[in-house]
Amino acid sequence: MGKIFAVPVIDGRLCMHFGHCEKFALVTTENNSIEKIEMVEPPVHQPGVYPRFLAEMGVETIIAGGMGIKAQELFTQNNIEVFVGVGSEEPENLVRKYLSDQLQSGANLCDH
């Protein structure tokens, strides 16, 4: 069974604050390689909406630049691993780095 990652994007690259993204890149992997990338429109951003939406899409890990503590808790409650503090790159590069244990997390770039 593959794994699905979500990466909030704006202009094709990681959006530094997940709540301000244009789309989510859903990256499906199988045997540590990328099988497909699908861009999905998020619902209207309100507290608690994105974690439920992404959980319903089968997402297991979200890779983000910045995310508030409450949002991180809601993702965890929806059994979604949160990886924050990542620099802005194309979604497939971030997932490849994650899969090869090369993805570096830095400071969470969100303070709410």
C-alpha positions as CSV (number, residue, x, y, z in Angstrom):
1,M,0.0,0.0,0.0
2,G,1.3,3.4,-0.9
3,K,1.6,6.5,1.2
4,I,0.1,9.9,0.5
5,F,1.8,13.1,1.3
6,A,0.2,16.6,1.3
7,V,2.2,19.7,0.4
8,P,0.5,23.1,0.5
9,V,1.5,24.9,-2.6
10,I,1.4,28.4,-4.2
11,D,2.9,29.0,-7.7
12,G,4.0,25.3,-7.8
13,R,6.2,25.5,-4.7
14,L,5.7,24.9,-1.0
15,C,3.6,27.7,0.5
16,M,5.3,28.8,3.7
17,H,2.0,29.1,5.6
18,F,-0.2,26.1,4.9
19,G,-3.4,28.1,5.6
20,H,-2.7,30.5,2.7
21,C,-2.1,27.9,0.0
22,E,-3.7,27.8,-3.5
23,K,-3.8,24.1,-3.7
24,F,-2.5,20.9,-2.0
25,A,-0.2,18.7,-3.9
26,L,-1.1,15.1,-3.0
27,V,1.9,13.0,-3.7
28,T,1.3,9.2,-3.7
29,T,4.3,7.0,-3.2
30,E,4.8,3.3,-3.6
31,N,8.0,1.5,-2.5
32,N,9.8,4.8,-1.8
33,S,9.1,6.2,-5.3
34,I,6.6,8.8,-6.5
35,E,3.7,7.2,-8.4
36,K,1.5,10.3,-9.0
37,I,1.0,13.9,-8.1
38,E,-2.4,15.4,-8.0
39,M,-3.3,19.0,-7.3
40,V,-6.5,19.5,-5.3
41,E,-8.3,22.7,-4.3
42,P,-8.7,23.1,-0.6
43,P,-12.0,23.9,1.0
44,V,-12.5,27.4,2.6
45,H,-9.8,27.7,5.3
46,Q,-11.4,27.6,8.8
47,P,-10.0,26.0,11.9
48,G,-10.1,22.2,11.7
49,V,-11.2,22.0,8.1
50,Y,-7.9,21.1,6.4
51,P,-7.0,18.2,8.8
52,R,-10.3,16.6,8.2
53,F,-10.3,17.2,4.5
54,L,-6.8,15.8,4.0
55,A,-7.5,12.8,6.3
56,E,-10.5,12.0,4.1
57,M,-8.2,12.1,1.1
58,G,-6.0,9.4,2.7
59,V,-3.1,11.7,3.6
60,E,-0.6,10.3,6.1
61,T,2.0,13.1,6.2
62,I,1.8,16.8,5.6
63,I,5.0,18.7,4.8
64,A,4.8,22.4,5.6
65,G,6.8,25.6,6.2
66,G,4.8,27.0,9.1
67,M,1.8,25.8,11.0
68,G,0.1,26.9,14.2
69,I,0.2,24.6,17.2
70,K,-3.5,24.0,17.2
71,A,-3.4,23.0,13.6
72,Q,-0.6,20.6,14.3
73,E,-2.6,19.0,17.1
74,L,-5.6,18.6,14.8
75,F,-3.5,16.9,12.2
76,T,-2.1,14.6,14.9
77,Q,-5.7,13.8,16.0
78,N,-6.5,12.9,12.4
79,N,-3.5,10.5,12.4
80,I,-1.5,12.7,10.0
81,E,2.2,13.1,10.7
82,V,3.3,16.8,10.6
83,F,6.7,17.8,9.2
84,V,7.2,21.6,9.6
85,G,10.0,24.1,9.1
86,V,10.7,23.1,5.5
87,G,12.0,25.5,2.8
88,S,10.0,26.4,-0.3
89,E,10.6,23.8,-3.0
90,E,8.6,21.8,-5.5
91,P,6.5,19.2,-3.8
92,E,8.1,16.2,-5.5
93,N,11.6,17.3,-4.3
94,L,10.4,17.6,-0.8
95,V,8.8,14.1,-0.8
96,R,11.9,12.6,-2.4
97,K,14.0,14.1,0.3
98,Y,11.6,12.8,3.0
99,L,11.7,9.3,1.5
100,S,15.5,9.3,1.5
101,D,15.8,10.8,5.1
102,Q,17.3,14.0,3.6
103,L,14.4,16.4,4.5
104,Q,15.6,19.0,7.0
105,S,13.1,20.5,9.4
106,G,13.9,24.0,10.7
107,A,12.1,26.5,12.8
108,N,8.3,26.5,12.5
109,L,7.6,29.6,10.6
110,C,4.2,30.2,12.2
111,D,3.6,31.5,15.7
112,H,-0.1,31.0,16.2
